[in-house]
């Protein structure tokens, strides 16, 4: 059983790990890439005033930064197929940087 949603797919898990170990400047660049790709696939985020309170309780490493938290929310709301597609493209982007 998986503890984290992104560990269900090895490609997504690797992409998250590589992103986490990148410099903050590159993390922002990769976060923008994730948001752009998810939006191209039709993902939209709902505005919810309780999200901030929920994230405060469920602190994850990427919740400490609004840009990263938003990118991960887009990725998580993407279909499993799109998560993998975005992850594979992100891995290539990180490797080429």
N, C-alpha and C positions, 0 to 999 in steps of 0.2 A: 504494500500500500504506500502511496506517495503522500508525503507531508506537504509538498508545495505543488501548486498547480502546474508550474513550468517543468517539473521533473517527469511528467508523464511521457514526454517525447525527448529522446536524447539530443536531438538537434536544438530544440528550444532550451534545454538545460545548459548545453554548451554555450549557446549564444548569450544567455543570461550570465554565465560565469565569466565569459570573456568581457562582456560589458562591465561587469562589476569590477574587474581588475584594470580597466582602462583609466586613463587620466580623466579628471572631471570635465575638461574641455571636450575630450573625445566622447565621454558619456553623454554630454549635451547634444553633440552631433549625431550620435547613434539614436538618442531619444527622439530627435526630430525626424530621423529616417523611419523609425517605428511608427510614429504618429502619421506621417505622410502615407506610408504603405497601408496602414490600417484604414485610414480615411478613404484611400483609393478603392479599398475593398468594401466600402459602405459602412464601416463601423462609426457609430456616433456615441458620444458619452452623454448620459443623462445628468442634469444638474440636480444634486441632492445635498441639502444642507447638513445631513447627518454623516456624510462621507468623511468629513474632517474629524468628527468625534470618533467614528469607527476606526479610522486609520491611527488615531492616537492610541487606542487600546491595542490594536493589532500591528504594532510597530514592526516593519520589515526594513531591511537595509535601504531600499529605494524610496521608502516613505519619507525619509529625511529631506528630500528635495522635491519640490513641486513638479518640476519638469520631468524628472525620472518617474515619479509616481503616476503622472498622467500617461507617460509612454507605456508603462506596465499595465495600466488600466486598459488602454487601447489594445495592447497585445493580448491580454487576458480575455477581452470581450470579442476578439477575433475568433473565427471558426478554427477548429483544430487544424484543418488543411492550410488555412492562411497563417496560423501561428508558425507552422513548420516552414512554409514558403518564406515568410518574413525572417525567420531565424536563419535559414540557409543563406539568404541574401546578406543578412547582417554579419554572419560569420565570414563571408567573402570580403565584405567591406572592411571589417576589422583586420583581417589578414593582410589586406592590401594597403592598410594605413601605415 
